[in-house]
Amino acid sequence: MYRPTSIDGALRALRDDPTSRPLAGGTDLLLDLQRGDSGAAVPVVDLTAIEAFTEIVDEGDHFRLAGGVRHNQVVQHHGLVGDALPLAQACLEVGSPQLRNRATIAGNLATASPANDTISALMALGASVEISHLRSEGVEVRTVPIDQFFTGFRQTVLGPGDLITAIVVPKLAANQRGIWVKLGLRRAQAISVVHAAIIVTFANDLRDGPTGAAAVAETRLAMGSVAPTVVLVPDVSELLAGRPLTPDLAKTAATVAADAVSPISDGRATAHYRRDGIGVLVERSLSAIAEGTHGSMWPDAPPTLSAPADLDRSAAAPQSVVGAGSEIEIELNGQRTSAPNTEATLLDHVRSCLGATGMKEGCAEGECGACTMIVDGAAAMSCLIPAAQVDGATVITVEGLNHPIQQAFVDEFAVQCGFCIPGFLVSGARLLDETNAPTTEQITHALSGNLCRCTGYYPIVDAVHAAAVEIRGRRD
């Protein structure tokens, strides 16, 4: 693993070793590498130590998201929630809080699955992708409109040595409204059956409230999980242009949108179900835009199991190259540790090399939360983090907790088989660091990345409430 601290260094590493792969959150890439059948080790270029690579900059009429910006940074950013709402809505639906603390917007684009939620939001917003490449004469930067970035199923314009260094996201104007919606098979951690983003530009300034008789000037509808790539549907824009957005027109537009694509049947849904879902999503979305309720479902203070400072800073990189056998130093539960790199995940490294066995491997693909650890202040799925990537980091496992939530789980009978409980305790403790008076909605949202097959969740939620009461009592 190469761990450069600058973009130039990353580009140089990608150029010098053409077999290497850029790695940031790794929530997709690590699984791809583990499932590879070549049997050969793949070198990676870790991007998390690059200075300012997680910056979000307001540049007037647009935001510039650096290539390492994570989904929960968007969720926490009031400017993006206010001026690029569809992107924030999409980011909030990606995976779980732990995954959103690691996974990046650029990674979502590079993976290029039509089910990737942020793609439709960015496409409807008219975003563009900044791609950098190191040539002999210096760094070449080209900007690609996002609707030209994808060339096929899981294929993009990225070539060897290319690196996404920024995503430029236009702000919604005063005469625009936008929304992002998703149809999934469960309330959290669901791969989209259909996802869609709609930006409607009206002929006059709207501010707040219903659109009334305002005529539609332009509509951008992007839909995902309905074709090999996320697609724009110009037929809807042509239908709505020059007309007020009435309920009848919204219904007609929904039919046009459903007829514009030929979705497939797969394990998540039949083509017929997807087509019906498109109609429902588009009609409801246009109605919400017309009524001015397009942002009404945004939760109050969505928990992220992190703080902005946790995600904004660059990771430590005491070694520029971490190879097999290199010593990995981690501050684990307040103690400095050192052990040889076995090219394992953080979970396996902590359990096998450092002897902290409280965290468990359940799914090994970031869906169950049993392996949740706090890495540099943010909760994360340790089964999806290469140990070499956290050389120099601070890590907390269940052994490092000294928290009222542990006794609350005993008092509320929130434990049955116990396998998942370490992950719940770590996530719950991090939530109570974020807020000491969480609502039930916030608790269920925060714990949506932790699965339990025994308790039915009710005593777990009760235990978090009880721990919150204990914490407030101590502070009072």
Buried (B, 14 or more C-beta within 10 A) or exposed (E): BBBBBEBBBBBBBBBEBEEBBBBBBBBBBBBEBEEEEEEEEEBBBBBBBBEEBBBBEEEEEBBBBBBBBBBBBBBBBEEBBEBBBBBBBBBBBBBBBBBBBBBBBBBBBBBBBBBBBBBBBBBBBBBBBBBBBBEEEEBEEEEBEBBEBBEEEBEBEBEEBBBBBBBBBBBBBEBBBBBBBBBBEEEBBBBBBBBBBBBBBBBEEBEEEEBEEBBBBBBBBBBBBBBBBBBBBEBBBEBBBEEBBBEEBBBBBBBBBBEBBEBEEEEBBEBEBBBBBBBBBBBBBBBBBBBBEBBEEEEEEBBBBBBEEBBBEBBBBEBEEBEEEBEBBBBBBEEEBEBEBBBBBBBBBBBBBBEBEBBBBBEBBBBBBBBBBBBBBBBBBBBBBBBBBBBBBBBBBBBBBEBBBBEBBEBBEBBBEEBBBBBBBBBBBBBBBBBBEBBEEBBBBBBBBBBBEBBEBEBBBBBBBBBBBBBEEEEE
